[in-house]
Amino acid sequence: MGKLEGKVAFITGAARGQGRSHAITLAREGADIIAVDVSEQIDTVPYPTARPGDMDETVRAVEALDRRIIAAEADVRDLAALTRIADDGASQLGRIDIVLANAGINSMSPALEMDETTWQTMIDINLTGVWKTIRAAAPHIVAGGRGGSVVITSSLAAMHANANIAHYSAAKAGLVGMMQVLTIELAPQSIRVNTVHPTTVATEMILNDSTYRLFRPDLDSPTRADFEEAARTLNRLPISMTQPEDISNAVLYLVSDDGRYVTGTTHIVDAGGRL
């Protein structure tokens, strides 16, 4: 019997990357999944965002574990769509116990050169979109009366400054304040709220030319190897990146009974990079 047998998790950004890994990890432990993502390119993002067909792979992986999954397309900027999906998912699967507000984007620009659309899109998705996700799905945890868990994907960038990502760092730092307030508000319903703060993770958000240039501005055309060399110097452990499953294992701890008394924390998975 898995650690999450009989529970249902609502996960955004589930078509690929960390979101897909979270869905598979939680399904392996017995959870059914409500998976949300978009399949259209976000204009201000310099790398390909989730594409048509990506969610199909998440569905196949979860179903291969003999778990139920409801997959739906919605932008986290659309509260009405998120609410409709959460309501439909809870109706079909009987409950929601876990909310993983994971969807997010990245882009780069010096703060004083950044255009307004780039700033606003980042805040709308990475900060307001997290609130909308929780606003849509967490009421079902409250209504269930069994308690539950919310995990918000923040970043090491909330704690460790890098140039050219003021909008990203602002959004990810804002999530910590939101988490702390939600911790207080939801504790009487036995709902735990935490943020998880990864360092660089081997996903499409990181493995692209824009990130390579961010880490190696000294090179005209840096490669992945060049990026990994620079990233490795930021960590205390001898690695350049974590894997999605490393973050999923941290999330599993936070949402399972293993972490039943853990709430209001900033759970850091950074190979010592903040030191």
Secondary structure as the mmCIF struct_conf table of DSSP 4:
data_model
#
loop_
_struct_conf.conf_type_id
_struct_conf.id
_struct_conf.beg_label_comp_id
_struct_conf.beg_label_asym_id
_struct_conf.beg_label_seq_id
_struct_conf.end_label_comp_id
_struct_conf.end_label_asym_id
_struct_conf.end_label_seq_id
TURN_TY1_P TURN_TY1_P1 LYS A 3 GLY A 6
STRN STRN1 VAL A 8 THR A 12
BEND BEND1 GLY A 13 GLY A 13
TURN_TY1_P TURN_TY1_P2 ALA A 14 ALA A 15
BEND BEND2 ARG A 16 ARG A 16
HELX_RH_AL_P HELX_RH_AL_P1 GLY A 17 ARG A 28
TURN_TY1_P TURN_TY1_P3 GLU A 29 GLY A 30
STRN STRN2 ASP A 32 ASP A 37
BEND BEND3 GLU A 40 GLU A 40
TURN_TY1_P TURN_TY1_P4 ASP A 43 THR A 44
BEND BEND4 PRO A 46 TYR A 47
TURN_TY1_P TURN_TY1_P5 PRO A 52 GLY A 53
HELX_RH_AL_P HELX_RH_AL_P2 ASP A 54 GLU A 63
TURN_TY1_P TURN_TY1_P6 ALA A 64 ASP A 66
STRN STRN3 ILE A 69 GLU A 73
TURN_TY1_P TURN_TY1_P7 VAL A 76 ARG A 77
HELX_RH_AL_P HELX_RH_AL_P3 LEU A 79 LEU A 93
BEND BEND5 GLY A 94 GLY A 94
STRN STRN4 ILE A 98 ALA A 101
TURN_TY1_P TURN_TY1_P8 ALA A 111 GLU A 113
HELX_RH_AL_P HELX_RH_AL_P4 GLU A 116 ILE A 123
HELX_RH_PI_P HELX_RH_PI_P1 ASP A 124 THR A 128
HELX_RH_AL_P HELX_RH_AL_P5 GLY A 129 GLY A 144
TURN_TY1_P TURN_TY1_P9 GLY A 145 GLY A 145
BEND BEND6 ARG A 146 ARG A 146
STRN STRN5 GLY A 148 THR A 153
HELX_RH_3T_P HELX_RH_3T_P1 LEU A 156 ALA A 158
TURN_TY1_P TURN_TY1_P10 MET A 159 MET A 159
BEND BEND7 HIS A 160 HIS A 160
TURN_TY1_P TURN_TY1_P11 ALA A 163 ASN A 164
HELX_RH_AL_P HELX_RH_AL_P6 ALA A 166 LEU A 186
HELX_RH_3T_P HELX_RH_3T_P2 ALA A 187 GLN A 189
TURN_TY1_P TURN_TY1_P12 SER A 190 SER A 190
STRN STRN6 ILE A 191 PRO A 198
STRN STRN7 VAL A 201 VAL A 201
BEND BEND8 ALA A 202 THR A 203
TURN_TY1_P TURN_TY1_P13 GLU A 204 ILE A 206
BEND BEND9 LEU A 207 ASN A 208
HELX_RH_AL_P HELX_RH_AL_P7 ASP A 209 PHE A 215
TURN_TY1_P TURN_TY1_P14 PRO A 217 ASP A 218
BEND BEND10 LEU A 219 SER A 221
HELX_RH_AL_P HELX_RH_AL_P8 ARG A 224 LEU A 234
BEND BEND11 ARG A 236 PRO A 238
BEND BEND12 SER A 240 SER A 240
STRN STRN8 THR A 242 THR A 242
HELX_RH_AL_P HELX_RH_AL_P9 PRO A 244 VAL A 255
BEND BEND13 SER A 256 SER A 256
HELX_RH_3T_P HELX_RH_3T_P3 ASP A 257 GLY A 259
TURN_TY1_P TURN_TY1_P15 ARG A 260 TYR A 261
BEND BEND14 GLY A 264 GLY A 264
STRN STRN9 THR A 266 VAL A 269
BEND BEND15 ASP A 270 ASP A 270
TURN_TY1_P TURN_TY1_P16 ALA A 271 ARG A 274
#
